[in-house]
């Protein structure tokens, strides 16, 4: 089985579950560390000719991360493409199982069982916080409706203000974000790399939680430790 993954989360999942199956991945596929495969460009601008030259049995993609014209070009070249859709935690587990089955993984990986058990056994949050969750600046963009990251936060007791916005990733002026007066501002390190020196200064007087984007937005082996890692960062912002 020869697989090319255009989704960092799924790259990690396949690499962990089907060693040797991956022959190509994007430049943004950073896990597992040391992954030695052909790099095929970015998630939004993959080099389709390079992918076709790898003669994959399957290309794994995602409806949010990858562009339909690129996927159509691969199909036109005779490449089978599996497109995932992941809007919440339960759907992530269903789609992960579908991907691994398509990659001819025999047996259910232990990490997947551990991750699903971690999320299914989470106790109800003792308190709930309100939040704004920027994912970009210049312009400011935040989590909106029906996002995987939004569902992750909700299950950890964090309700973000723009969960019912018509757009999934709306542009919101900074002044409007301030006017929300959230309990916490959640700043992930991807897709925009918010850091202690780039992000919190825009929200003076508001607690800011710098969180791992991999644990907030990736659906793969990192799901098993996501509640612990994210919970620690959220608590640190509001000691």
Secondary structure, 3 states (H helix, E strand, C coil): CCEEECCHHHHHHHHHHCCCCEEEECCCCCCCCCCCCEECECCCCECHHHHHHCCCCEEEEECCCCCHHHHHHHHHCCCCEEEECCCCHHHHHHHHHHHHHHCCCCCCCHHHHHHHHHHHCCCCCCCCEEEECEEECCCCEECCCCCHHHHHHHHCCEEECCCCCCCCCCECCHHHHHHCCCCEEEEECCCCCCECCEEHHHCCCCCEEEECHHHHHCCCCCHHHHHHHHHHHHHHHCC
